[in-house]
Amino acid sequence: MSIDAGTILVGGTTSTTGGTSTGFIPKEDGNPKKVILDDGSDYLASTTITFTARDPQVNASAPNGYTQQRSSMKAVVPLSLDNGGHTTNTISITLSYDVETSDTEKEALTELGAQLFRSAAFADFWRKQSMA
């Protein structure tokens, strides 16, 4: 399906089904906070996830006098190549919002992001970089 023909559910919710519940091993505490997926892999083959939060700062040129609040996450997933080499795949997600944004509006933003990642309408964009 093309991006132009895609739809999302405004006010909808997303859910995750299947799989195996897997916890985290704390690696670094504080901001940023780093964890490793506890899937039994050795350290070099383990997925690492880094969480960062940025509080709004005073900024006279910003619309309400503050920068936006930001929460971000980056997952780094090691990959062994057929030729014996190694690389990583990554996913980065950032949520930015004004300090006056309500919890309901923040939830709507996260749901929008989840649908944009998971909707079949955008699968070709994520998997093949197709802008069709």
Contacts in CASP RR format, 6 or more apart in sequence:
PFRMAT RR
TARGET T0000
AUTHOR 0000-0000-0000
METHOD contacts of the structure
MODEL  1
MSIDAGTILVGGTTSTTGGTSTGFIPKEDGNPKKVILDDGSDYLASTTIT
FTARDPQVNASAPNGYTQQRSSMKAVVPLSLDNGGHTTNTISITLSYDVE
TSDTEKEALTELGAQLFRSAAFADFWRKQSMA
1 120 0 8 1.000
1 121 0 8 1.000
1 123 0 8 1.000
1 124 0 8 1.000
2 121 0 8 1.000
2 124 0 8 1.000
2 132 0 8 1.000
3 121 0 8 1.000
3 122 0 8 1.000
3 125 0 8 1.000
3 130 0 8 1.000
3 131 0 8 1.000
3 132 0 8 1.000
4 132 0 8 1.000
5 121 0 8 1.000
6 119 0 8 1.000
6 121 0 8 1.000
6 122 0 8 1.000
7 119 0 8 1.000
7 121 0 8 1.000
8 112 0 8 1.000
8 115 0 8 1.000
8 116 0 8 1.000
8 119 0 8 1.000
8 121 0 8 1.000
9 115 0 8 1.000
11 108 0 8 1.000
11 111 0 8 1.000
12 111 0 8 1.000
12 115 0 8 1.000
13 111 0 8 1.000
14 111 0 8 1.000
14 114 0 8 1.000
14 115 0 8 1.000
14 118 0 8 1.000
22 37 0 8 1.000
22 38 0 8 1.000
22 39 0 8 1.000
23 37 0 8 1.000
23 38 0 8 1.000
24 35 0 8 1.000
24 36 0 8 1.000
24 37 0 8 1.000
24 38 0 8 1.000
24 49 0 8 1.000
25 35 0 8 1.000
25 36 0 8 1.000
25 37 0 8 1.000
25 38 0 8 1.000
26 33 0 8 1.000
26 34 0 8 1.000
26 35 0 8 1.000
27 34 0 8 1.000
27 35 0 8 1.000
27 36 0 8 1.000
27 48 0 8 1.000
28 34 0 8 1.000
31 52 0 8 1.000
31 53 0 8 1.000
32 50 0 8 1.000
32 51 0 8 1.000
32 52 0 8 1.000
33 50 0 8 1.000
33 51 0 8 1.000
33 52 0 8 1.000
34 48 0 8 1.000
34 49 0 8 1.000
34 50 0 8 1.000
34 51 0 8 1.000
35 48 0 8 1.000
35 49 0 8 1.000
35 51 0 8 1.000
36 43 0 8 1.000
36 46 0 8 1.000
36 47 0 8 1.000
36 48 0 8 1.000
36 49 0 8 1.000
37 46 0 8 1.000
37 47 0 8 1.000
37 48 0 8 1.000
37 49 0 8 1.000
39 46 0 8 1.000
39 47 0 8 1.000
40 46 0 8 1.000
41 47 0 8 1.000
44 78 0 8 1.000
44 86 0 8 1.000
45 78 0 8 1.000
45 80 0 8 1.000
46 78 0 8 1.000
47 75 0 8 1.000
47 76 0 8 1.000
47 77 0 8 1.000
47 78 0 8 1.000
48 75 0 8 1.000
48 76 0 8 1.000
49 73 0 8 1.000
49 74 0 8 1.000
49 75 0 8 1.000
49 76 0 8 1.000
50 73 0 8 1.000
50 74 0 8 1.000
50 76 0 8 1.000
51 71 0 8 1.000
51 72 0 8 1.000
51 73 0 8 1.000
52 70 0 8 1.000
52 71 0 8 1.000
52 72 0 8 1.000
52 73 0 8 1.000
53 69 0 8 1.000
53 70 0 8 1.000
53 71 0 8 1.000
53 72 0 8 1.000
54 69 0 8 1.000
54 70 0 8 1.000
54 71 0 8 1.000
54 72 0 8 1.000
55 69 0 8 1.000
56 66 0 8 1.000
56 67 0 8 1.000
56 68 0 8 1.000
56 69 0 8 1.000
56 99 0 8 1.000
57 66 0 8 1.000
57 67 0 8 1.000
58 65 0 8 1.000
58 66 0 8 1.000
59 65 0 8 1.000
59 66 0 8 1.000
59 67 0 8 1.000
62 68 0 8 1.000
63 98 0 8 1.000
64 98 0 8 1.000
64 99 0 8 1.000
64 100 0 8 1.000
66 98 0 8 1.000
66 99 0 8 1.000
68 96 0 8 1.000
68 97 0 8 1.000
68 98 0 8 1.000
68 99 0 8 1.000
69 96 0 8 1.000
69 97 0 8 1.000
69 98 0 8 1.000
69 99 0 8 1.000
70 94 0 8 1.000
70 95 0 8 1.000
70 96 0 8 1.000
71 94 0 8 1.000
71 95 0 8 1.000
72 92 0 8 1.000
72 93 0 8 1.000
72 94 0 8 1.000
72 95 0 8 1.000
73 92 0 8 1.000
73 93 0 8 1.000
73 94 0 8 1.000
74 90 0 8 1.000
74 91 0 8 1.000
74 92 0 8 1.000
74 93 0 8 1.000
75 90 0 8 1.000
75 91 0 8 1.000
75 92 0 8 1.000
76 88 0 8 1.000
76 89 0 8 1.000
76 90 0 8 1.000
77 88 0 8 1.000
77 89 0 8 1.000
77 90 0 8 1.000
77 91 0 8 1.000
78 86 0 8 1.000
78 87 0 8 1.000
78 88 0 8 1.000
79 86 0 8 1.000
79 87 0 8 1.000
79 88 0 8 1.000
79 89 0 8 1.000
80 86 0 8 1.000
81 87 0 8 1.000
95 106 0 8 1.000
95 109 0 8 1.000
95 110 0 8 1.000
97 105 0 8 1.000
97 106 0 8 1.000
97 109 0 8 1.000
101 109 0 8 1.000
116 122 0 8 1.000
117 126 0 8 1.000
124 130 0 8 1.000
124 132 0 8 1.000
125 131 0 8 1.000
END
